Amino acid sequence: QVQLVESGGGLVQAGGSLRLSCAFSGSIFRIATMGWYRQAPGKQRESVATITAGGRTNYADSVVGRFTISRDNAKNTVSLQMNSLKPEDTAVYYCNGVTPWRTDYWGQGTQVTVSS
């Protein structure tokens, strides 16, 4: 059974940094496109960053130059390094994995709060 478990959220001041990690149980991690999504109160869930099995990355315009997604296929983990955080980055962040046959897996979410 596939499980995604996020960690690393918390409260940080504007301009600070946080690193989110997601542990993916299951051998299909190596072929899955992994991503981080976020949902702020009253808003729809949005894509923040994705990384393919081959390491190709894509970022939302709002985080380019501040966030970096990476994956470790040996450890089945995907991380999101978030620098220069802004209050508008406040949201629940979700780890996502999508297989080549389009099966979606989601973590439970981790809260990130950026104070001004």
C-alpha positions in Angstrom: 0.0 0.0 0.0 1.4 3.4 -1.0 1.7 6.0 1.6 3.1 9.5 1.5 4.2 11.2 4.8 5.2 14.8 4.9 7.3 16.6 7.5 9.0 19.9 8.0 6.2 22.4 8.2 5.9 25.1 10.8 5.9 28.7 11.6 8.6 31.0 10.2 9.0 34.8 9.8 9.0 36.4 6.4 12.3 36.0 4.7 13.0 32.8 6.5 13.4 29.3 5.2 11.8 25.9 5.7 12.5 22.5 4.2 9.6 20.1 3.6 10.2 16.4 3.1 8.0 13.6 1.9 8.6 9.9 2.4 7.0 7.7 -0.2 6.5 4.0 0.6 6.5 1.8 -2.4 8.9 0.8 -5.2 6.9 2.8 -7.8 8.5 6.0 -6.4 11.2 5.7 -9.0 8.8 6.0 -11.9 6.4 8.5 -10.4 6.3 12.2 -11.0 6.4 13.8 -7.6 5.1 17.2 -6.7 4.3 19.7 -4.0 0.9 21.4 -3.9 -0.5 23.9 -1.5 -3.9 25.1 -0.4 -4.5 28.4 1.4 -7.8 29.1 3.3 -10.6 29.9 0.9 -8.5 29.1 -2.2 -8.1 26.1 -4.5 -5.2 23.7 -4.3 -2.4 24.8 -6.6 0.7 23.2 -7.9 3.9 24.6 -6.4 6.6 22.4 -7.9 6.9 19.1 -9.7 9.8 16.8 -10.6 9.7 13.9 -13.0 11.3 10.5 -12.6 14.1 11.8 -14.9 14.6 14.9 -12.7 12.9 17.5 -14.8 11.5 20.2 -12.6 8.7 22.7 -13.0 7.7 25.6 -10.7 4.8 27.9 -10.2 5.7 31.5 -11.3 5.2 32.7 -7.7 8.0 30.5 -6.3 10.6 30.6 -9.1 14.0 31.5 -7.7 12.9 30.9 -4.1 11.8 27.2 -3.9 13.8 24.1 -5.0 12.3 20.6 -5.4 14.6 17.6 -5.3 14.2 13.8 -5.1 16.3 11.0 -3.7 15.4 7.8 -5.4 17.6 5.7 -3.1 15.6 7.0 -0.1 12.2 7.3 -1.8 12.0 10.9 -0.6 11.1 14.2 -2.3 11.9 17.6 -0.7 11.0 21.2 -1.1 13.5 23.8 0.0 11.7 27.1 0.6 13.7 30.3 0.9 12.7 33.9 1.2 9.3 32.9 2.4 6.5 35.4 2.2 3.2 35.6 4.1 1.4 34.6 0.9 3.2 31.3 1.0 1.1 30.4 4.1 -0.9 27.3 3.3 -1.2 23.6 3.8 1.4 21.9 1.7 0.7 18.5 0.2 3.0 15.9 -1.3 1.8 14.2 -4.5 2.9 11.3 -6.6 1.5 10.4 -10.0 2.3 7.1 -11.7 2.7 6.8 -15.5 -0.7 5.2 -15.6 -2.1 8.4 -13.9 -2.8 7.0 -10.4 -2.6 9.8 -7.9 -1.3 9.5 -4.3 -1.5 12.3 -1.7 0.0 12.9 1.7 -2.0 14.2 4.6 -0.6 17.7 4.4 1.7 19.9 6.5 1.0 23.4 7.6 3.4 26.2 6.7 2.7 29.6 8.3 4.8 32.7 7.4 4.4 35.7 9.7 5.0 39.2 8.5 
